[in-house]
Amino acid sequence: MDIEVLVFDVLGTLVDEPAGIRAGIRKFAPSLADPEVEELLSVWQKHVEQEQGRIVAGERPYVASDVIDREAAQAVADAVGAGDAVELALAARQLPPWPDTVDGLARLAERFPLVGLSNASRTALLDLCANAGLRWHTVLSAENARTYKPAPDVYQLAIDVAGRAPERLLMVAAHAWDLRGAQEAGFRTAYVSRPVGDPPGPADRFDLHADRLADLADQLENGRD
């Protein structure tokens, strides 16, 4: 593969999104037992997935991820009989990186320009990247396209910024649905396994499969040597 730029999904691929939201719920309602926390985490995740899907399908006008996170946090607060959930919503910006993320990005950045491409809003990404220690050459928000992945307009943001043909871009994600969207836009694809990701199905044909970012770096370095 003649890859010139790496494009990374952020949520779930580089940061442990469920862990951050789970921690926020526990802080918000300390008396909850673990099964209750997991149930509320599911409420949050399902709301985000549903509302982003509705926007991609044209069933709801675009709103940034901050709005959807506040809605999800309020649904959690309502479920526990609490009040305002403004502080809880900020849990979506305080997501811990996976253990290999920071060092893996640093190693890959020695050979490739790195682009983040996330469904998180521009404001959320500022806090999220700072809190997790993520360093990029540039990071792009789906907010600029006023839709969400896997809508084609989001991937076009990375193509435009990279200034290369899409087949020179490698989309790296832990979500098969994201990689399918990138494939449709002409990207090459790399699946990185994460405990919270969406694994490939039998019909998926991605260019690279990696257990961690160091594994991905090894494969790309061998391909370039």
C-alpha positions in Angstrom: 0.0 0.0 0.0 1.2 3.5 -0.9 -0.1 5.2 2.2 0.8 8.8 2.9 -1.6 9.9 5.7 -3.1 8.1 8.6 -6.7 9.1 9.6 -7.8 8.0 13.1 -11.2 7.5 14.6 -11.0 8.8 18.2 -13.9 7.6 20.4 -13.4 3.9 21.2 -10.3 3.6 19.0 -7.9 5.9 20.9 -9.9 6.5 24.1 -12.0 4.2 26.3 -15.3 6.0 25.9 -17.4 3.6 28.1 -14.9 3.8 30.9 -15.1 7.6 31.0 -18.8 7.8 30.9 -19.1 5.0 33.5 -16.8 7.0 35.8 -19.0 10.1 35.3 -22.1 8.2 36.2 -20.5 6.8 39.3 -19.4 10.3 40.4 -22.9 11.6 39.7 -24.7 8.9 41.6 -22.2 7.2 44.0 -24.8 4.9 45.6 -25.5 3.0 42.4 -24.5 -0.7 42.2 -22.3 -1.8 39.3 -25.2 -3.4 37.4 -27.2 -0.2 37.6 -24.2 1.8 36.3 -23.9 -0.5 33.4 -27.6 -0.2 32.6 -27.4 3.6 32.7 -24.2 3.5 30.5 -26.3 1.5 28.0 -29.1 4.2 28.1 -26.4 6.9 27.3 -24.8 4.9 24.5 -28.1 3.9 22.9 -29.3 7.5 22.9 -26.2 8.8 21.2 -26.2 6.0 18.6 -29.9 6.5 17.9 -29.8 10.3 17.6 -26.6 10.4 15.4 -28.3 7.8 13.2 -31.4 9.9 12.9 -29.3 12.9 11.8 -27.4 10.9 9.2 -30.8 9.6 7.9 -32.2 13.1 7.7 -34.8 12.4 10.3 -33.5 15.1 12.7 -31.8 18.5 12.0 -28.1 18.5 12.8 -27.0 19.2 16.3 -23.5 19.0 17.6 -22.4 16.1 19.8 -22.5 18.3 22.9 -26.3 18.6 22.6 -26.7 14.8 22.2 -24.4 14.2 25.2 -26.5 16.5 27.3 -29.6 14.7 26.2 -28.1 11.4 27.1 -26.8 12.7 30.4 -30.3 14.0 31.2 -31.8 10.6 30.4 -29.5 9.1 32.9 -30.3 11.8 35.5 -34.0 11.3 35.0 -33.6 7.5 35.5 -32.0 8.0 38.9 -34.4 10.8 39.9 -31.7 13.5 40.0 -31.9 17.0 38.6 -29.7 18.9 36.2 -27.1 16.8 34.3 -24.9 19.5 32.9 -21.8 18.3 34.8 -22.5 14.7 34.0 -22.6 15.5 30.3 -18.9 16.6 30.6 -18.0 13.0 31.2 -18.0 12.6 27.4 -14.9 14.9 27.4 -13.0 13.1 30.1 -12.2 9.8 28.4 -9.0 7.9 29.3 -6.7 6.8 26.5 -6.0 3.2 26.0 -2.6 2.2 27.4 -0.9 2.0 24.0 -2.5 5.2 22.5 0.0 8.0 23.4 3.1 6.1 22.6 1.6 4.5 19.6 0.6 7.8 18.1 4.1 9.2 18.8 5.7 6.3 17.0 3.4 6.5 14.0 3.8 10.3 13.8 7.5 9.8 13.1 6.6 8.4 9.6 3.2 9.7 8.8 1.0 12.8 9.2 -1.7 12.0 11.6 -5.3 13.2 11.3 -8.0 12.7 13.8 -11.5 12.4 12.4 -14.2 12.2 15.1 -18.0 12.5 15.6 -17.2 14.6 18.7 -17.8 18.4 18.4 -14.9 20.8 18.0 -15.3 22.0 21.6 -15.5 18.5 22.9 -12.4 17.5 21.0 -10.4 20.3 22.5 -11.0 19.0 26.0 -11.0 15.4 25.1 -7.6 15.5 23.3 -6.1 17.6 26.1 -7.3 15.3 28.9 -6.2 12.1 27.1 -2.9 13.6 25.9 -3.6 13.0 22.2 -1.3 14.9 19.9 -2.1 15.3 16.2 -0.9 17.1 13.1 -4.6 18.1 12.8 -7.9 16.9 14.2 -11.2 17.2 12.4 -14.8 17.2 13.8 -17.8 15.9 12.0 -19.4 19.2 13.1 -17.6 20.7 10.1 -19.8 18.6 7.8 -22.9 19.0 9.9 -23.5 15.3 10.0 -21.9 12.2 11.5 -19.9 9.2 10.4 -20.5 7.1 8.4 -22.0 9.9 6.2 -19.6 10.4 3.2 -19.3 14.2 3.9 -17.4 13.5 7.1 -14.7 11.4 5.3 -14.4 14.1 2.7 -13.2 16.4 5.3 -10.1 14.3 5.8 -9.6 14.0 2.0 -9.8 17.7 1.5 -7.3 18.5 4.4 -4.9 15.8 3.4 -4.8 17.0 -0.2 -4.2 13.4 -1.5 -6.3 10.9 -3.3 -8.4 8.9 -0.8 -6.5 5.6 -1.6 -3.4 7.3 -0.2 -5.2 7.7 3.2 -5.5 4.9 5.7 -8.5 5.0 8.0 -7.7 3.4 11.4 -10.6 2.5 13.6 -11.9 -0.1 16.1 -15.4 0.1 14.5 -16.2 -2.0 11.4 -19.1 0.4 10.6 -16.6 3.3 10.5 -14.2 1.4 8.2 -17.0 0.5 5.9 -17.9 4.1 5.5 -14.2 5.0 4.8 -14.0 2.2 2.2 -17.0 3.7 0.4 -15.1 7.0 0.3 -12.1 5.3 -1.2 -9.8 5.0 1.8 -7.6 2.1 2.6 -8.6 0.6 6.0 -7.0 -0.7 9.2 -9.0 -2.4 12.0 -7.5 -2.1 15.5 -9.0 -4.4 18.0 -10.4 -2.8 21.2 -12.6 -4.3 23.9 -15.4 -1.8 23.1 -15.2 -1.8 19.4 -17.4 -3.1 16.6 -15.4 -6.2 15.2 -15.4 -7.0 11.5 -18.1 -9.4 10.2 -17.5 -12.3 7.8 -18.0 -10.1 4.7 -15.6 -7.4 5.8 -12.3 -7.1 3.9 -10.1 -4.5 5.5 -6.5 -4.0 4.4 -4.9 -4.4 7.8 -5.8 -5.9 11.1 -3.9 -5.0 14.3 -4.1 -6.0 17.9 -2.7 -2.6 19.1 -1.1 0.5 17.7 2.5 -0.9 18.0 1.3 -3.8 15.8 -0.1 -1.4 13.3 3.2 0.5 13.3 5.2 -2.7 12.7 3.0 -3.6 9.7 3.3 -0.2 8.2 7.0 0.0 8.8 7.6 -3.4 7.2 5.5 -2.3 4.2 7.6 0.8 3.8 11.0 -0.7 4.2 
